[in-house]
Amino acid sequence: MKIPVGLIGFGRMGRYYLSELQRNGAYEVAYICDVDESCRALARRMAPEAEVVEDDSRLYADERVRAVVLCAMADSRPGQIRRAIAAGKHVIAEKPIADTVGCEWELVRLVEAAPVFTTVNMYLQNAWYHSVMRDAIDRGELGELAIMRICHMTPGLAPGEGHEAEGPSFHDCGMHYVNLARWYARSEYKTWHAQGVRMWSWKDPWWLQVHGTFENGIVYDITQGFVYGQLSQQQTHNSYVELIGTKGFCRMTHDFKTAVVDIHGVSETRHIERPFGGKNIDRLIEEMADSIRTGRRNPLMPTFRDSAIASENAWRMLDDARQHDLPAIGTREELEEIWEHRRNLKDGYGLLPRNNRNV
């Protein structure tokens, strides 16, 4: 029997989820909810099998619906999560799970005491390339893990494009990498020192680099920013993860189509190329389906606690950057040029659906 699911929020991520839910034979998309009429009109065309609604009350009241997928903005998620838990429905949420750290921890306590399954799309934990590299660590190919270097810079979401509830880029996107470093270290953050730049004189840093240590002594540096050639004639990006041990190392790079892993271990040297895999939504929803079918939580699913820890630490790192020199480089006029450029792009990094662009 298929699992009836309700999808709330039909912007960019909601549409990704719909495609994967329709492709996965375990689910029936029973409802799609969005407050925007143009989004609802698109939902009717893309999912004629679903009931498309403006008010999500019907979704929560329908006892057939066993799970909800929350893709609206972060400030809407706390209320949606509370209603889902009260209605006994499983939850797949985008990150962050709320717009404040205090609320995130309140929700962690709520879901950990509830008899339902919950997960959050911290998608890098489900990426094949990170599984391959962590396996190399576990097999002793690197010796003892000592240093992690993580970088993710693209021309992605520009300041002011509508993600204020998710925070600056180092929180909205960077918390993925804050979570990933902790996942590799299998330890908690101990120290951090951050340097940011207020690109185009925006109020928040839109590029940030942080380095520090974990409680087990592993050293890390993380660089993230949506600043990588916003107005370049040909756009590109720089994304890698490098793990250095006492005996060997491994690294990963990708072009959003193909991921490449190189392992230089004590007993093997491997070069692996496979499809990148996108945001791994297919794996996340399959893990949830497995949990619902078996009644046992799939251990690969990221937890609300994972998300809250990553979010809290990303905010701490941003706050640390604000304690140091925080230069403002670039002008409002350049930012307006970027907004106009991104409005007219048909293929680019992190573009919002046209009906969601409110600059």
N, C-alpha and C positions, 0 to 999 in steps of 0.2 A: 504494500500500500504506500502511495506517495505521501510525502510530508507537505501539507499545505503551509505556505509561508507568505507573510506580508512584507512588502518592501516600502520603506518610508524614506522619501527623498529621492527624486528622480533627476538629479543633476548628473555630472560626469561619473561619479562612482556608482550611483544607482543604476546607471545604464550598463556599466561593467558587470555589476552583480546580476542584472536581469539576463544578460547573455549567458553567463555561466550557469545560472539556475535553470534556464531553459535547456541548456546542453546536458545538464546532469539529470539522469533519469530518476533520481531519488525524490525530486521536488515537484510540487505543483504551485505555480505562482498564483495565489488566490486574490491578493490585493496589491495595488500600487497606489501610494498616497503622496500627493504633493500639493502645496498651496498655490502653485503657479499654473494657470490654465494652459499655457503653451507646453509645459512639461506634461500635464495630464493628456493633452491632445497627442503628444508624441508617444506616451505610454499606451494609449489606445491602439495606435498603429503598430507598435512593436510587440504588444502583448494582448491580442484580442481575447485571450483566454482569461485574463485577469479582470477583476472589478476595480475600476479606477475611481478613486475618491479624493475629495479635498480634506475631509474630516477623518482623522484616524480612529475615532471612537468606535466605528463599526468594525474595524479590524480587531481591536482589543476585545470587543464584546463577542466576536464570533468564536465559538468554542472549537470549531474545526481547525482554526489556525494554530499550529503548534510552535511556530518560530517566527521571529521578526528580524529583519535586517535594517539597521539604522544608518542611513546615509545622508541625513540632513546635517545642518551645522552643529558644532559642538555644544552651543548653548541650548539647543533643543533636546540633546540626548538625555540629560538627567531625568526630565519628566517622562520621556518615552521609556527609559529603562525601568523606572519605578512602576509605571503602568503595566509594562510587560511582565515584570516579576509578580505584581499583584494578580495578574490574570493567568499566571502559571505558564508563561510562554518562554521558550528558549530564545537567546539573544545573540545575534552577531552584530557587533558595532564597529563602525569606523573609529579611528583614534583622532584626538583624545576622547575619552569617554565623557568628559565634561569640560567646562570652560574655566574652572578654578581647581586648584589642587585639593582644597578642603572638600569640595563636592566629589571629586574623584575618589578620595578615600572613603567618604560616606557610601558611595556606590559599591566599592570593593567589599565593605563590611556587609552591605545588603545582599549582594549576589552570593557571597561565600556562605551565607546562612540559608540560602534559598534552594529548594529541591528542583532546580532547573540547570541546564547547561548554558554557560555564557562564554563568549570569546570575543576577541578584538583583532582587527586586521593589522597586526604587526607582521607584515607579510615576509620580511626577510628571514624570520625563523623557519619559514616553509620553503625557502629557496634551495634548489638542488645543489648549487655551488657552495653554499655555506655548510650544508650537510657533509659534502665531500671533504671540505677543509677541516671541519671539526672531527671527522673520522680520522683524518691524518694525524691530528693531535692525539686522539685517543689511542691510536696504534703506536705512538711513540716516535713517529717519523720526524718530528721537529725537536725531539728532546722535551725540555720543559718550556712551555710558552712564556715568553718574556716581554714582547713588545707587540702592540697592535697599532697599525696606522690605517685610518679610514678616511676616505675623501669622497665627497659627492657634490660636485658643482655643475649646474646646468643653467641655461637661461630661463628657467621655470617661472613660477608664479611671481609677478612683480608686486612691489608694495602697493597697497590700496586696491587690489583686484577682488576683494570681497571675502577674505578669510580671516577677518579680525578676531573672530571667536577662537580660532585655532592658534593664534599668536604669530610672532615673527617666524621667518623661515626656519630658524634653528629649532623652534618648537614644533611647528606644523610638519615639517619634513625631517628635521634633524633628530627628533626623538626616536625615529626608526633606528638611527645609527647609535644613539645613546643606549637603546635597548640591545642592539646587536653586540656592542662591545661587552656589555654585562653578560650576555648569553655565552659569548666565547670565554670570558674570564671565569664564569661560574663563581663570581664573587660580587661584593657590593662596592660601589664607588667610595673611595677614601678621601682623595684630594682632587682639586681641579683649579686651573688658572686659565682664564678665557680672555681673548682679545677679539673685539668686534670692530666693524666699520659701518657707519650709517651711510650706505650708498645713496646717492642722489639726495643727500641731506634729509632722508626719511627719518621719522621720529625714533624708529627702532633699528638696531643693527640688522642688515640683510645679508651679511657674511660674518661668520664666526669660526674661530679656531680655538679648541680647548685641549689642554693636555693635563695629565695627572696620573694618579695611581689607583689601583684597586686594593682592597684590604689584604689580598694574598700577594701583593707586591708587583703584579703585572702593571706595566706602564702602557699608556695609550695616548694617541692624539687623534682628534676628530676634526675634520674641516668640512663645513657645509655652507653653501650660499647659492641663491638663485641670481647670480651676478655674472655668469660666464658668457659674456658676449651677447648681451640682450639685443644689440643692434648690429651684430655681425652680419655681413653679407651672406655667409653660410654658417649656420648655427651648429655647434657641437657641444660636447660635455667632457668632463673628466671625473671618472668614478672608479674607485679601486678599494680593495681591502687587502692588506698585507699583514701576515702573521709571521713573526720572527721568533724562533725558539733558540735554545742553547745549542742545538745540533743542526737544525735545518730550517727551511722557511717555505711558505706557500703564499700565493697571491692570486687575486681575481680581478679581472677587468670585464667590462661589457660595453656594448653599443646599443643597448635596449632591444637588440634582436638576437645576438649571440653572446653568451657568457663564456669566458675563457679562464680556466684554472690551471696554474702551473704549480706542481708540487716538487720541491727539491728536498727530499727526505734522505734519511740515512741508508735506506735500502731500496728506494725507488725514486725515479725521476719521471714524472708524468705530465703530459700536456693534454688537457681535456677541453673540447669545444662542444657545446650543446645549445639548443634554443634557450634564450634568456628566461622565458616563462612569465614575463609581466609581473603583475601584482599577486600572482599565485592564489587568486580567489577560488579557482577550481579546487585546489587542495584544501583550502580553509572550509569551504562548504561541504566537501566530502568528509572531512574530519568531524564536522558537526553532524552530518547525516549518520556517520558511523556511531557517534555517541548516542544519538536518539534511538537508533535501531537496537543497539546492544544494552542500553541503560548504563553504560560505563563511559566515563569521560575519556575521550581520546587524548593521551598524554602529549601529543604534538600540538594541540591547540594552545595558542598564547592565551594568557589569563588577563582578567581585568587588573590583577595585582601587577603583572608585568608592565601593563600600560601606565598605571599610576606611578610606578617607580621611575619609568623612563620619562614621563611627563614632568614629574617633580624635579628630577635631576637636570633635565633640559632647562627648566625655568631657573634653577640655581645657577647654572652655567651662564645663562643670559644675564642674570643679576650680577654675577661676578664680573662679566665684561663691562657692565655699567659702572663698576667701581674704579675702572682704569681709564686711561685716555681713550675716548671713544670718538675718533675723528669723523667729521661729516664731509664726504667727498662727493662732488657732483651736484647738479642743480635740479630744481623742480622742473625746469624746462626740458631737461634730458629725460626725466621720468615721464612727463607728458608725451614726449616723443615715443618712449617705449610703450606706453599705454596704447597710443594710436597704432603703432606698429603691430602690437599683439592683437588688437581688435581686427585687423585685416589679414592676419595669418590664417591660412587654412591647415597648415601642418607645422606644428611647433611643440615646444616642451611645456607641459602642464597647462594647456589652453583650457579655459573654462568653456562650457557650452555657450553659444552666442546669447541665448536668452538668460544666462546667468551673469553676464558681464555688466557690472554696475558702475564702472569707473566714470 
